[in-house]
Amino acid sequence: MAPPQPPSPPSAKASPSPLSSHHHFSESSPLLGSSAPATMYTPVPTSSSRSHHHAQAQAQGTSSSSASASASASHPRKRPPPLLATHSQASASSSSSKLFNSSTDACFSPTPILHTNDSHHGSADPLLSSDLIPDSHAVLTDAERDWLAQDTRIPKSIAFIVGNEFCERFTFYGIKSVLLIYLTRYLRIESNSATAAVHAFNMFAYTATLLGGTLSDGYLGRFRTIIYLSLVYCIGNLVLSLTAVPGVMPVNPSTGAPSPWGALLGLTLLALGTGGIKPCVSAFGGDQFHPAQVAAISIFFSLFYAAINSGSLLSMFITPILRSTSCFGRQDCFSLAFGLPSVLMLVSTAIFVAGRKYYRMSPPEGNVLGRVFTAIGAARRERARVGHDENVDHWLDYAALDPEFAGSSGAKFLADVKQLLSVVWVFLPLPLFWTLYDQQGSRWTSQALLMQSTLSVFGLFDVTVKPDQMQVTNALLILSFIPLFQRFVYPNVKWLDGKPLRRMALGMVLTGVSFVMAGTLQYAIDAGVYASMENGQLVEVTDHAARAKLAEQGTLVCLSGCVPIVWQVPQYIVITAGEILFSITGLEFAYSQSPPALKSVCQAAWQMTVAVGNLLVIVIAESRMFDAAPELFFFAGCIFVAAVVFVVMASGYVKSGHARPMSPGPLDAGRQGPEDEEVDM
C-alpha cells in the first residue's frame, strides 16, 4: 500500500509551510495548519489561504511534539502569556472533559481571546480541542507563537475529516484488491487486457488529481470540491456493485460473461471521484489549524496516516473474504465485495457533511497551474515573434515581453517556474518506479492465483491465504519499516543519511531486485503447474486467466514443484523497502525543492509520474510481447536503466545550482543531523 498522498502545497497567495498531500497533488492544493492552543484566539475571517504542505507540516510537527514532550517531562508547562481578555475561561474549562470540543459561537468574535486555564495543557487531556483558532495572518508575539507550537489540542472538525478518510480508503483499497480477479473470473477478460484495465483505472485516478486541484484552487474551494466529487465516487460504487449482480447486465455472446460496459462506467466514475478528492482532503485538514501550532499538526497527520493505513489494511483483508462467499448461485460474490465499500463511501460522505458547522473554509485561491502553462505559452509565442536573442539566458525569459509577466512580480513568478521546470526534469525517469510498484495489484496477484494458497502451520492446522489478500503484506510491512528506517537505518548508514537522491536511486534498484525475485519465482511456478485434461494428458497452460479458471474447477495438477504462496513474501519485503526509500523521500524532495508559490503544481507533477508509470504497464501488457516470467525480468531491467539515468540527471541537478536545502520530512523525527541538509548525491 502506498503511503498517504500529500496535499497540494501553497499557491501563489498562500504562505508556505508543510508535505502533504499523499498524498498526494495532490493532490493539488496544500496543507498545513496548526491547532488552537491552550492559548486560544478567535479567528478573524480572511480570504487568504491557510493551506500548506503536508510533509513539511508533519515534519515540523513531529520535531516540535517530541521537543515539547521532553520539556514537559522535566518541568511543568508555563502558563500562556496573559496578553488578551480571559472572559471565555468558563467555556474553556468546561471543555476539558471532552476529546473533541468546539466553541463555534465564539469563532467569529472580532476580539482575540486568550484562555489562561492551565487545565487545557494537562497531560490527562492531550487532545482537548477548541475551534478558537487565530487567523493565519494575525500578528503574534514570540510568546504566543511558542505557546501555539507546544499546544497539542486539535479541533473537533478533525474527527470528521479523519473518519471520512478511513472510510474512503477502505472503499478504494477494498475495490482495488479484488479488481483483477473480478475482471478475469467474472467478466472473463483475458489476463493481459485485465492487467491493462487495472492500470488504466490507476492512471485515470492519478490524472484526475489535476482536475480536483484545479477545481479546488480556482473555482469551488476544497469543501465543495470534496462534496461534489464524493457524490460522483458514491455513484461509481453503486454502478459497480449493481452490475456485479448476475443477470443485471446482458451476456456478451463472445465470452458468455456479463457485458463489461457497466463495470467500465463504474470504474470511470470511481477513478474520477477518488482522484479528484485526493489533493483536497488532507489539505482541507490542514486548513483547520494555525500554521504556528506544529505539534497539533503533527498529531493530525499521525491520525490521518493511521486512518489511511487502518482503512486499507482492513479492506484488503475483509474484501477478499466477501469475494469468496457464495451468492446468486455462484461460488463468488463480487456484488457483496463491492457492496460493503459502497456503503462505507456513503458513510464517508455523510461523516464529512456532518462536520460542516465545525470547519474553517478557505475561498478558492486561483488556478496556479493554469498560470504556469500561460507563462510557458507566452515564452514560446514571444520567442517566435522576436526571434533568438543571445542575451537571453533562459528561453522562459521571453515571457517577460508579455504584459502579464512584466515587472518585478512577473519576474519573480518566471523565476519560480524555472525552478519548477528544473525539478520536473529530474522527475522524468521516475514513472518507471510506479510501473513496477503498482503491479502488486495486477501481475503479482495473477502470480498468487497460480500458487498453493493452503499452508500447513507446523502440521497442526491449515491456513488458507486468498491470492488477493497477499497485498496486505505490503501494508503491514510499511507500518513496521517506517520507524525502522527513521530510527535505525538512516542514522547508522551514513551513505543514506541526508542524501535524498541516493535514497530514491537505491529505492528504484531494490524495486528492480524485487521483480527479479518475482521472475525467478514465476519460473518455478511455470515448472510445476499443469492442467489435467480429460484424456489424461498433462498440458501446460500459459494464459493466466485460463489457469485460474482451471484451478477454480479443480483441474490443475500441482506437481512436486508447486510453490506455496508464502514465497511471495520475500519480494514484498524488498519492494516495501524500496517504497520507503523512494516514495516518502520523493514527496519530501518534491516539496522542499519547489518554490513556495508553486508547491501545489510540483506535487501535481509528482502525482503525474504515477499516472505515466501505469500508462507504461498498459502499453507493455497490451503488446503481449512477453510471457509472464520474461516480462517481470524486462521490467526489472527497465528500472535498473532508469535508476542509472536518474543518478546522472540528479547529479546534474545538484551541480546546476538549483538544489535547495532539504527540511526534515514528515517522518524524519528520528533523523540525526542539521535541521536543513543540502541536496547531494
Secondary structure, 3 states (H helix, E strand, C coil): CCCCECCCCCCCCCCCCCCCCCECCCCCCCCCCCCCCCCCCCCCCCCCCCCCCHHHHHHHHHHHHHHHHHHHHHCCCCCCCCCCECCCHHHHHHHHHCCCCCCHHHCCCCCCECCCCHHHHCCCCCCCCCCCCCCCCCCCCHHHHHHHHHCCCCCCHHHHHHHHHHHHHHHHHHHHHHHHHHHHHHCCCCHHHHHHHHHHHHHHHHHHHHHHHHHHHHHHCHHHHHHHHHHHHHHHHHHHHHHCCCCCCCECCCCCCECCHHHHHHHHHHHHHHHHHHHHHHHHHHCCCCCCCHHHHHHHHHHHHHHHHHHHHHHHHHHHHHHCCCECCECCCHHHHHHHHHHHHHHHHHHHHHCHHHCCCCCCCCCHHHHHHHHHHHHHHHHHHHCCCCCCCCHHHHHHHCHHHCHHHHHHHHHHHHHHHHHHHHHCCCHHHHHHHHHHHCHHHHHHHCCECEEEECCCEEEECCHHHCCHHHHHHHHHHHHHHHHHHHHHCCCCCCCHHHHHHHHHHHHHHHHHHHHHHHHHHHHHEEEECCCCCEECCCCHHHHHHHHHCCCEEECCCCCEHHHHHHHHHHHHHHHHHHHHHHHHHHHHHCCHHHHHHHHHHHHHHHHHHHHHHHHHHHHCCCCHHHHHHHHHHHHHHHHHHHHHHHHHHHHCCCCCCECCCCCCCCCCCCCCECCCC
